[in-house]
Amino acid sequence: MGHLVEENLKTVRQQMELACQSSGRKVEDVKLLLATKTVPIEKLQIAIQAGETLFGENKAQELRGKFPLMQQYKQVEWHFIGHLQTNKVKDVVKNVTLIHSVDRLKLGEALHNHLVKENKTMDILVQINTSYEESKFGAPPESALELVEQLSQFETLNIKGLMTIGKLDATNDETRHCFRLLRSIQTQIKEKKFPRVEMDILSMGMSGDFKVAIEEGATIIRAGTRVFGPRYLPDEYYRNENIRHED
């Protein structure tokens, strides 16, 4: 098992390097985030031993289970990359340094109210549904500017950039279109100079499409199955589970 994870990591790192070279970018400008959903602790430990330090969890309860077991690894940084329900804010804020998936004002408000009580601030990315797929969370591209402006009113939230998921099972061209759209939204938001809004991070690209994402300007790519192998639970477990309107 260890050998396989290490080999996969080497391959992903090499592919990242090649994508950076072909698009004239520096390797150090693109971070690899390892998506840990359903991945057992043993595999995460192998990745840490191989030098990886950035992990992202999709579900609040899974994060709550894993985080205490991983606290001994002081070099590790945790991000939250999945759909966040307002009633799970407390668990997530406690354990992560960046939330990639803020996609609605109500969630921003819930985060703010909790952070005020804790006297903390939180770095966030705003999630945009660049593929307009019903099965995906994320604000529609045309309301991105308005949402960022509304979220920038909360002084506990530092908006660091944007996140998207490329079109699922798509051609490279369709995926590229999603990533280009995110980048153009980034440019529009930068021009507005909203308070507490930096647009330095573009979190886009996953196991199947991260090379295209790097070519289009990703600064964080999220890889899970490419490194850890197939998931222990089916993708349906992570689909929208009829909670799109739960809060």
C-alpha positions in Angstrom: 0.0 0.0 0.0 2.7 2.4 1.0 4.7 1.8 -2.2 1.6 2.5 -4.3 0.8 5.8 -2.7 4.4 7.0 -3.0 4.6 6.0 -6.6 1.3 7.8 -7.4 2.5 10.9 -5.6 5.7 10.9 -7.7 3.7 10.5 -10.9 1.3 13.4 -9.9 4.2 15.6 -9.0 5.9 14.9 -12.3 2.7 15.7 -14.2 2.3 18.9 -12.3 5.9 19.9 -13.2 5.3 19.2 -16.9 2.1 21.1 -16.9 3.8 24.1 -15.2 6.7 23.9 -17.8 4.4 23.8 -20.8 2.4 26.8 -19.5 5.4 28.8 -18.4 4.6 28.7 -14.7 6.8 28.1 -11.7 6.2 24.7 -10.0 6.1 26.4 -6.5 3.1 28.5 -7.6 0.8 25.5 -7.7 0.0 23.6 -4.5 -1.1 20.0 -4.3 -4.0 19.4 -1.9 -4.7 15.8 -1.2 -8.4 15.1 -1.0 -8.9 12.7 1.9 -12.6 11.6 1.6 -13.0 8.0 2.8 -9.2 7.6 2.8 -7.9 5.7 5.9 -5.4 7.4 8.2 -2.6 4.9 7.3 -2.6 6.2 3.7 -2.5 9.8 4.9 0.5 8.9 7.1 2.3 7.5 4.1 1.7 10.7 2.1 3.0 12.8 5.1 6.2 10.6 5.2 6.6 11.3 1.5 6.6 15.1 2.3 3.0 16.1 1.7 1.5 18.7 4.0 -1.8 19.9 2.6 -5.0 17.9 3.0 -8.6 18.6 2.3 -11.7 17.0 3.7 -15.2 16.9 2.2 -17.5 16.1 5.1 -17.6 17.7 8.5 -18.1 14.5 10.4 -15.2 12.8 8.6 -13.0 15.8 9.5 -14.1 15.6 13.1 -13.0 11.9 13.2 -9.7 12.3 11.4 -8.4 15.6 12.8 -7.6 14.4 16.4 -5.8 11.4 15.0 -3.6 13.6 12.8 -2.8 16.4 15.3 0.6 14.9 16.0 1.7 16.0 12.5 2.2 19.7 13.2 3.4 20.4 9.6 0.0 19.4 8.2 -2.5 22.0 7.1 -6.2 21.1 6.7 -8.7 22.7 4.3 -12.4 22.0 3.9 -13.4 21.4 0.3 -16.9 19.9 0.5 -20.4 21.3 0.8 -20.8 22.9 4.2 -24.1 22.9 6.0 -24.7 25.9 8.3 -25.2 23.5 11.3 -21.7 22.0 10.8 -19.8 25.3 10.8 -18.5 24.9 14.3 -16.7 21.6 13.6 -15.1 22.9 10.5 -13.9 26.3 11.8 -12.2 24.6 14.7 -10.0 22.4 12.4 -9.2 24.1 9.1 -7.2 27.1 7.8 -9.2 27.6 4.6 -12.7 26.8 3.5 -13.0 26.3 -0.3 -16.7 26.0 -0.6 -18.5 29.2 0.5 -21.3 29.4 -2.0 -24.2 31.4 -0.5 -24.7 34.4 1.8 -26.5 32.3 4.4 -23.3 30.2 4.9 -21.2 33.4 5.1 -23.5 34.7 7.8 -23.4 31.5 9.8 -19.6 31.5 9.6 -19.4 35.1 10.7 -21.8 34.7 13.6 -19.7 31.8 14.9 -16.4 33.5 14.3 -17.5 36.6 16.2 -18.3 34.5 19.2 -14.9 32.8 19.0 -13.1 36.1 18.3 -11.5 34.5 15.2 -11.2 35.1 11.5 -11.3 32.6 8.6 -9.8 32.5 5.2 -12.4 31.4 2.6 -12.8 30.8 -1.2 -16.1 31.4 -3.0 -17.3 28.3 -4.9 -18.7 29.0 -8.4 -20.6 26.5 -10.4 -18.8 27.2 -13.7 -20.4 24.2 -15.5 -24.0 25.1 -14.6 -24.6 21.4 -13.6 -27.6 20.8 -11.4 -25.8 18.2 -9.4 -23.2 20.7 -8.2 -23.0 23.3 -5.5 -21.6 26.7 -6.1 -23.0 30.1 -6.9 -23.9 30.7 -10.6 -21.2 32.7 -12.4 -23.5 35.7 -13.0 -24.1 36.2 -9.3 -20.4 35.8 -8.3 -19.6 39.5 -8.0 -22.7 40.2 -6.0 -22.0 37.3 -3.6 -18.4 38.3 -3.1 -19.5 41.9 -2.4 -22.0 40.7 0.2 -19.5 38.3 1.9 -16.9 41.1 2.0 -19.2 43.0 4.5 -18.3 40.3 7.2 -15.1 41.4 8.8 -14.4 37.9 10.1 -14.1 36.5 6.6 -10.9 36.9 4.4 -11.8 36.1 0.8 -8.7 34.7 -0.7 -10.0 33.6 -4.1 -12.3 31.2 -5.9 -13.0 27.5 -6.3 -14.7 25.4 -8.9 -15.2 21.8 -10.0 -14.8 21.3 -13.7 -17.5 19.7 -15.7 -17.8 16.0 -14.8 -16.9 13.4 -17.5 -16.3 16.2 -19.9 -13.9 16.8 -22.8 -10.7 18.8 -22.1 -12.3 21.7 -24.0 -15.4 21.8 -21.9 -13.3 21.6 -18.7 -11.0 24.3 -20.0 -14.0 26.5 -20.5 -15.0 26.1 -16.8 -11.5 27.0 -15.7 -11.3 30.0 -18.0 -14.6 31.3 -16.8 -13.4 31.1 -13.2 -10.3 33.0 -14.1 -12.3 35.7 -15.9 -14.5 36.1 -12.8 -11.3 36.4 -10.7 -10.2 39.3 -13.0 -13.6 41.1 -12.7 -13.6 40.8 -8.9 -10.0 42.1 -8.6 -11.0 45.2 -10.5 -13.7 46.0 -7.9 -11.2 46.2 -5.1 -13.7 45.1 -2.4 -12.5 45.3 1.2 -10.9 42.1 2.6 -10.9 40.5 -0.8 -7.8 39.1 -2.3 -8.0 37.0 -5.4 -4.7 35.1 -5.3 -6.1 31.6 -5.1 -7.8 29.6 -7.8 -8.7 26.2 -6.5 -9.5 24.1 -9.6 -8.6 20.8 -11.1 -8.9 17.3 -9.6 -7.4 13.9 -10.3 -8.8 13.8 -13.9 -8.3 17.3 -15.1 -5.6 19.0 -13.1 -3.2 19.4 -16.0 -5.7 21.6 -17.9 -6.4 23.5 -14.6 -2.7 24.3 -14.2 -2.5 25.5 -17.8 -5.5 27.8 -17.0 -4.0 29.3 -13.9 -4.9 27.0 -10.9 -2.9 27.7 -7.8 -4.3 24.7 -5.8 -5.2 21.4 -7.4 -7.2 18.8 -5.5 -6.2 15.1 -6.1 -7.6 12.1 -4.2 -8.1 9.0 -6.2 -5.1 9.6 -8.4 -2.9 9.3 -5.3 -4.9 7.1 -2.9 -6.6 4.8 -5.3 -10.4 4.2 -5.7 -12.7 5.4 -2.9 -14.2 3.2 -0.2 -17.6 4.7 -0.7 -19.3 5.5 -4.0 -19.5 9.0 -5.4 -23.2 9.0 -4.8 -22.3 9.4 -1.1 -21.0 12.8 -1.9 -23.6 14.0 -4.4 -26.2 16.6 -3.5 -28.2 14.2 -1.3 -31.2 16.5 -1.5 -29.6 19.0 0.8 -29.3 21.8 -1.8 -32.1 23.8 0.0 -31.6 22.5 3.5 -30.5 26.0 4.8 
